[in-house]
Amino acid sequence: MKFKRSILSLFLAAAMLFSSACGSAGGSNNITGTGEGSGIEEPIARSGFYVDGTSLYDINGKQFIMRGINHPHSWFKDQLETAIPAIAATGANTVRVVLSDGQQYTKDTSEDIDKIIDICKKNKMICILEVHDITGKDETDGLKKTTEYWLEMKDSLSGNEAYVILNIANEWMGSWEKDNVWYEGYSQSVKTLRDAGIKNTLIIDTSGWGQNANPIGTYGERLLNEDPYKNIVFSIHMYGTAGKNSRVISSNIKKGTDKNLCVIIGEFGYNHSDGDVDEGYIMQYCTENKIGYLGWSWKGNGGGVEYLDIAEDWEGKVLSADWGENLINGVNGIKETSKVCSVFE
């Protein structure tokens, strides 16, 4: 009996190990929901990217580390077919595309979005879509309207979960003092998007024009756990405040990663109106810790921040000496560290 029980125990242990391995491998298209108070967790169908702890994975179960560039599409719609291939030629595996929901700029339609997604796919880049109209605004009504815009664009998002990530709103909440409002606004937005059947990975920019990482540490876990898909990435934008030196950079990122949250640097430059940026350390830290980063921005900056142009021309024939060359060709830059997403292999 003792011998048979030992054999049976070994068999059961092997079965459990096999089951566990299958559950975490890229071949599995199920993740587990964690409904509050439920004793047994129900499987949720996986249709694209997903978050596991501090990492983002593609539908094949391969870790995906963003190395990308922001493109100001909404203000330069005629440059789409020039800029996207040029950005891809830098080696970038991701492009974050500026859109408008019509609150401040000319509204981008579902046809516009379909075209953007198609050209990104053709150039083997993951497409992050974001709305820029409520940048720096604190009113929740604006976030509600942006959320409604994404519901209107649902048909463009659905079926593209393996290629498209949804950055709900660029730098909503300019204040550094309203962390609870930031949480409440995004809590409702996530619920609305998920209730409507939008399954794409969501990116949420933190407050303070994207530079205040405190809300991620305070409310990030709660927001993630409210999402039935547990599929949220938190984004910090690093300029002269959040990205001024190595201590500040690492401290801001750790506010998320120390809570086992997935964090990216959704925007950064080498300088800004609020001070110098240690862009070299941002790229170094992100490379060493497998964190995604996206430089701002390809071309078209105005209002005194023209120095943030990565390229001198839309075709990318000449990169800016102080910013573009370092971001693309420098140590820990895009060419050195970027890998194409496995969905394109």
Buried (B, 14 or more C-beta within 10 A) or exposed (E): EEEEEEEEEEEEEEEEEEEEEEEEEEEEBEBEBBEEEEEEEEEBEBBBBBBBEBBBBBBBBEEBBBBBBBBBBBEBBEBBEBBBBBBBEBBBBBBBBBBBBBBBBEBBBEEBBBBBBBBBBEBBBBBBBBBBBBBBBBEBEBBBBBBBBBBEBBEBBBEBBBBBBBBBBBBBBBBBEBBEBBBBBBBBBBBBBBEBEBBBBBBBBBBBBBBBBBBBBBBBBEBBEBBBBBBBBBBBBBBBBBBBEBEBBBEBBBBBBEBEBBBBBBBBBBBBEBEBBBBBBBBBBBBEBEBBBBBBBBBBBEEEBEEBBBBBEBBBEEBBEEBBBBBBBBEBBBEBBBEBBBBBE
